[in-house]
Amino acid sequence: MAWVALGRVIILLLLSLALSSCSSGQPPSGSGEPPTDKVTGHVTALACVGAGSAACPSRPAAGIEIDFLSHQGTGAAVTDSTGAYAIELAPGTYTVHLGGGQQLVAGPSSLEVKAGQTIVADFEY
């Protein structure tokens, strides 16, 4: 009887150790999940439109959604009060769209994210 109880304690201890190592929030090494890399930058809005708008001052654009689309999946970031955003994406090539029907005036329309890189991409509409 004592051997059965000891066996149960050992099994529970091993399960507890296994679960605690899995709950760290990090994927286990060799898990096959692609690494993520960071894309960061700012979004600004032109203060005027029409002819000569390229010479217009710009202001930080808060609350603008930036969509990143690829065959690997999608991601979205929203700018803060200073127009800044940051997102982690798996390596791949992404097309970039601004939410709310905003048309890009400046900034890349696509990005190639590579493992181990942080990309800075600023956008203006």
N, C-alpha and C positions, 0 to 999 in steps of 0.2 A: 504494500500500500504506500509506503514512504517513497519507493522508487517511482511509482506512478505520479505522485505529487511533485517530486523533484523533476521528472520529465516535463510536466506541464509548466513548471516555473521556467525551465530552460527554454522551452518553445516560446513562451510569452516574452522572455527577455530577448530572444533572437528576433522576434517580430517587432518588438519595440525599437531595437537598434536599426532594423531595416527601414521602418517607417520614418524614423527621425532623420536618417540620411537622405531620404527621398523628399522630405518636406522643406528643404533649404531654399526652394524657389529657383534654383539653378538647374538647368538640364544636366544630367550626368554626362561626363565626358564619353565620347564615342556613342552618344545616343542617336546620331543620325540627323538631329535637328540642325538646320543651317544657322550659322552665326549671324548675328544682326550687327548692323553698322549704322552710324548716326548721320542724319542729314539735318542741318540746322541753318538758320538764316533769319531774314527779316522781310516783311511785306510792307510796301508803302503805296499810298494812293496819291495820284497827281491831284493838285488843287484846282486844275482847270482842264478843259477838254477842247478839242477842235484844233484848228490851225495854230501852230506855234506852241502846242502843249508840251513839246519836248523841253522847252525852256522854263516850264512851270515849276514852282516849288512842290515838294511832296511832303506828306505827313504819315506817321505810323498808322497802319491799318489794323485795328484791333478786331478780334472776333471773326477773322476771315479763315474759312476752311481751305486747306490745300490738300488735294487728292493726288495720291501716287498710285498709278495703275500699271500692272505688269502681268505676265503669264504666271509668275510665282504667287501672285496674290495682290492685295491692295492695302493701302494704309492711308490714314488721314491725320492731319495735324490742324490745330486751330491756333491762330496767333493770340498772344497776350496783349496787354494794354500798350506795350511798346512796339507791337508789330512783330515780335520775335516768336519763333516756333522751333521745335525740335521733335524728331521722330526717329525711331530705330526701325530699319528695314533689312530684310534678307538681301544678300547680293543678287543683282539682276539689273535689267534695264527698265526704267519706269517712265511713263509719260506723266506730265504734270498738268493739272487743271485747278483753277481757282473756283471756289464755290460761289454761289450767288450770281452766276452768269458773268462774272468779271472777266474782261479780256486782258491778257498779258500784254504790257507795253514793253517791258524789259524783264529778262531772266530766262533761264533755260526751259524749253518746252519738254525736254526729256533729260533724264539723269542716268548715268551708269554707276551703280553702287557696287563697290568691290570690297572684299573681305579686308578688314583692318584699316579702313579709311573712314575719316569724318569729312563729309562734303559740306561746304558752305555754299548755299544757293539763295540769293536774294531775288525778290520779285517785285515788280511795280505794275500797277494797273491804273 
